[in-house]
Amino acid sequence: MPSAESPIAAVTHAIPPAARRSKAQTRISNETHLLACAEAVFAERGFEGASTALIAQRAGLPKANLHYYFPTKLALYRRLLEDIFSEWHTAANSFDIADDPVVAIGGYVRAKMALSQRRPLASKVWASEIIQGAEHMQDILVGQVKPWMDTRVRVINNWIAQGKLAPLQPQALLYMIWAVTQHYADFDAQIHALSGKRSMSKKAYEAATEQVVELIIRGCGARSQAGPP
């Protein structure tokens, strides 16, 4: 005797696969749009100053639509913080795929500089949350950022033991990389004011990136397996 099928399963099976894909794609598109608008509002106003009404207005959607995807302001904010960390975590892949410290550190610095150029508002959101005491992301720092950093500390210590890096505190090196690369996002207004230019050209940003890479590589005494940097 055939087993009874639940009403929900029957309805799901009745929806054509193309329609299910379209619905999923629409959801992803709407969430991506809302996250981008939330990033801008949180960067401008911080968590306390932002509201779902302002974010919905920026997105050009009714507030009810926003709450369909994100029930509360905190849920939206947390999703944004997770998204920022995920992208920064991906930027560190060079530590996993390169044994050469010059290649690994240089690749990481370039990736972080590229993120500062491409998503300056995300960096501002993260920095603002940290400055305010990281009340809404302690679990992210402890449960995700710290394990991530611990693995990089072990890699850096191995390079030091092998004579590929000067003796140094790995955490200090990572903090310096974060501080310098994120400066180009968090303090872009200062950079533009001091340079007398409204924005950096692609060529100027590429030159700045390579200067930062060189300073950090030389500062930590990194030596390439292929020879001096």
MOZIGI-V404712 format. One record per run of one state. SS is the DSSP state (@ for helix, = for strand, . for the rest). FROM is the first residue (numbers start at 1). TO is the last residue. If there is no record, write none. Layout:
[[SS & FROM & TO] [SS & FROM & TO]]
//
This chain:
[[. & 1 & 6] [@ & 7 & 14] [. & 15 & 16] [@ & 17 & 49] [. & 50 & 51] [@ & 52 & 59] [. & 60 & 62] [@ & 63 & 69] [. & 70 & 72] [@ & 73 & 91] [. & 92 & 93] [@ & 94 & 97] [. & 98 & 100] [@ & 101 & 118] [. & 119 & 119] [@ & 120 & 131] [. & 132 & 137] [@ & 138 & 161] [. & 162 & 169] [@ & 170 & 186] [. & 187 & 187] [@ & 188 & 195] [. & 196 & 201] [@ & 202 & 219] [. & 220 & 223] [= & 224 & 224] [. & 225 & 226] [= & 227 & 227] [. & 228 & 229]]
//
